[in-house]
Amino acid sequence: MIFVLLGPPGCGKGTQAARIAQKYGLKATSTGEIIRGQMAAGTEVGKAAQSYVKKGELVPDEVVIAMVKEELRSQSGGPGVVLDGFPRTVNQADSLADILTQSGLRLDGVLNFVVSEEEIIRRLSGRRVCEKCGASFHILFMPPHKDGICDQCGGTLIQRADDAPDSVRERLRVYARQTEPLIAYYRERGALNDIEGVGTPNEVAARVEDVVERIARGSCPA
């Protein structure tokens, strides 16, 4: 099985990707993990990506696509893959479709996690990170025992600049610009499955499993 997971920053798709992979014996991977894996393996596409990473530049589409192709090729014959956050653009979606066709594979479904802007801001702006050890807390969902102090090392908890409400809103605007056409792309092809992303991880996982099971039985669009 091959699934694509879409959703804005803070929607919880990374958590759900890991749960899907564990439950169904699939490999969950993100674009960042693919890039790091290919660089560590010293593949040709990994070396190409490294030249951009070293300069602090974004890895271009053609290199990312080549790495995804290599990743899927390496997984050929395996139980399947959950792609977390790839594709991000229609161009990448077209390339993924070509890769799957050339490999004799098919996309089983696209899971789109739907969470309101207000909820995303609440989730991300409440996150606090220890500036000393990197431990993560949340002022609402997982507060430290002592306000502003890390439970693990006693370091000071800070809000990352990209978690400030204005930064979160800008991240969501960027996501919407990039991904709204992609959502329409998959909806037109009958592959999109919207998942309500509000609730506990277990509640969201139950919705995901319901969709995945129906896809596996052939009764859900894919």
N, C-alpha and C positions, 0 to 999 in steps of 0.2 A: 504494500500500500504506500502511496505517496500523497502527502497532504501539504498544503500551503496554509500558514497561519498569518492572518493580517490583523492589525489593530494598532491604535495609537500608543505612544509611550505611556506606560503606567497602566495599561489595560489588563495586564496579567498573562499575556500570551506566552511569555517565557516559562512561567510556572506550569501552564497547561500543556505546553509542548513537552516538557519533561514528564508530566503525568501520562500523556498519551503514549509516549515512547515506552515508558515502563510497563504500562498495562498491556500494550499490544506487541511488545518486543521490537519496536522500531528504533531507529537512530534519530535523535533530535539534534538539529544543527542550525546555527545561525550564520549569517554572512560573515560576521567577525570570526566565528570559530573556524569556518572554512578557510578564510584567509590565513589565520594563524596556523592551521594544520598544514596547508599547502606550503607555507613558508618553512615550517619546521621540517617537512619532508624533503625540502630542497627540489621540488618539482620545477619545471620550466616556468609554469604560470606562477608558482610561489615566488620564484626569483624575480619575476616581472613585478609582482605586487610589492615585494620588499623594497624595490628601488623607489617606489612612491611613498611607502610608509616611512622610510628613512628620512625623506625630505619633508615629512609632515603633510603630504598631499593626499587627497582622496584617491583611492584606487579606481581607475576608470571602468566604465561599464563593460567594455570588451574583455578586460582582464578578470573582473568578477564573474562574468558569464562563463569564461573559459575555466575558471576554478570550480564553479558549480558543475559544469560538465564533467570535469575530472572526478569530483566528489561522487556524482551519481554513477559514473562508470565504475568507480571503486566499490560501490555498493551493489552493483549489478548481481542479481541472483540472491541477494539478501532479503530479509523480510520487508524492508521498506524504510522510508525516510520521512521525517517531519521537518519541513523547511520553515524556520521561524524568521519571518521578516523578509524573505526573498520569494518572489520578485517585489521590488518597490516601485517600478515604473512599467508602463505598457510595453516599452521596448524590451525590458527584461522578461516580461511575461511572454512575449512573442518568441524570444530566444529560448526560454524554458520549454515552451511547447515544441519547438524544433528539436531541442536536445532529447526530449522524451520520445518523440516520434522516431528519431534516428536510432535510439536505444531500444526500441520496441517496448517502451513503457507508456503508462498513461497516468494522468493526474486523477486521483480518486475524488478529491474534493478540496474546496477552499473554505476555511473556517474564519469568519470575520467577526472579531470581538467588538461588540458595540457598547461603549461606555460614554456617558455625557461629559462635556468639557468640564462642568462643575465638579463632577466626581473625580476626574483625572487630576484637576488642580488640587483637590482635597487630599488625594493620595500622595502626589509627588511633593507638594509644598510642605507636607507634614513630615517628610523624611529628614532624619538627622544622622550624620556620619561622624564617627570619632576621628578627629584630625591626627590622632596618634597611632591607633591600631587598625582603623578602617571599618570597625564594627558598625552595623546599620541598625537604627531604631526608627520608631515612628511615634509622634506625639499623641496620636489617637489609638493606633492599632497595636503598637508594641513600645510603650514608653519606658524609659530607663527608670530604675528605682529612685534615683535622685535627679531632679530636673537639670538637664544640661551636662550631666556627667556620665561617662561611659561605664556600664556595669562591669565590663571585662578588665579594663586597665586604669580606670579613673581619669582618662583623658577628657578633653573638652569636646562636646558635641557641637557640630556646626551644620548649617544648611548650605549645601553646594549651590554655587551660583546658578547652575542650570535647573535647580529645583525651586527657585524663587517664582512666585505666581506669574510675573510678567514674562519670565524666560519660558515657563511651561506653556503659556499661551502662544508664544512665538513658535515653540517646537510643534505645537498642535496645528498651527497655521501652515507650517512647512509640510507636515505630514499630510494635511488635507490637500494641499496643492499637488503633491506627488502621487497620492494614493487614491483620491476620489475617482480619477479616470480608470484606475486599476480595478476598483470595486465595480464600476460600471462594466468594464471589460469582462470580468468573470460572471457578473450577473447576466449579461447578454448571452453568455455561453452556457447558462444553466448550472454553473459549477459553484456558485456562491451560497454559503450557508451562514446566515447571521446567528451569532450566539450572544445572548444577553450576558454581559460581563460583570454585572453588579451582583454581589453576594459573596459568601465565603468561598474559598478555593474549592471546597467539597461540593458546594451547590453549583458552581460554574462547571466543575468537572462532570457532574451528573448530566448537565445539559450537553456537554461535549460528547460524552459517551453515548448518549441517546442518538445524536446525529451520526457519529462514527458507526454505530451498530446498524443504523438504517442504511447508511452508504454501503456497508459490507453486505447487507441483504439485497442491495440493488433497488431500494425503494426511495432513495433520496437523490436529488439531482447531483450529477458529477460529470 
